[in-house]
Amino acid sequence: MSKIKTHVRKGDTVEVISGNHKGSTGTVLQVFPEKSQVLIEGVRMIKKHARRSQDRPDGGIIEREGPIHISNVKLLGKAEA
């Protein structure tokens, strides 16, 4: 298996350069190289309905980040090693 090379890594600061969230910046939380997508902190917040469980006895609606295609982000700053 070969690794898929990406221009961003976890912890990098990026800016969204196209799409509905154009102009917003944030830190990369997670990279999905197989799908060519990234999760950026505070960008593309989606609402997800959660079932009742032991962790969430009331269930409810959770807000979390949604994935953005990796070609729509520009690297602003590298993560500290």
N, C-alpha and C positions, 0 to 999 in steps of 0.2 A: 504494500500500500504506500502511495506517495502522499505527502502532506500538501495541502492546498495553501499557497502563499497569499497572505493578505497584507494590506498596507497599514492596518491598525491592530493594536493589541489591547488586552484588558488593562485599564488604568490610563490609557491615552486620553487627551482632551481633543474632542472633535467638534466640527461645525457641520450642520446639515446644509447642503448646497442646493437641493432640489426637493420638490414635493410639498405637501401641506405644512410641513414643519420647517420650511426653509428659514435659515437665519438663526435657529436655536442652537445653543452649544451645551455640551455636557461631557461627562466622563463615561468611557466605555465600561459597562458592567460585565458583558459577556460577548464572545464572538462565536458565531456558528459558521465555520468555513465551508462545510458541506452544502449549506443552504445559501451561502454568501449574504448572511445577515448579521446585524449587530444589535445589541440592546444598549441604549444610551440613557443615563440617569436623568429623569425628569422630562424626557422627550417621548412623544406618542403615548401618552397615558391612556390605557384602555380600562374598561370596567368589566370585571369578571364575576359572575355569580357563583357563590360558594355554598355548597351543601352544609347541612349541620354535621358536625363531627365532634370528636372529643376535644380537639384544639379550639374549634369555634362552635360552641353549643347553640348559638343563635343563627349561625349561617351568615348570610348577608352579601353585600356587594364589595368587592375588593378592587382598588385601583392599583394597576401595575404597568410597567413599561412594556410596550409592544416592539417587535422587531422592525428594523429599517434595513433596506438593501444597502450593502456595503459600498456600492458605487455612488450612493447619494450622500456620503460623508467625506469631509476633508480633514486631514490631520492638522491640528494646531500645535499640540505639544506632546512630546514623548513621556511615557511613564518612567519614573525613577526606578532604576534596576535594583 
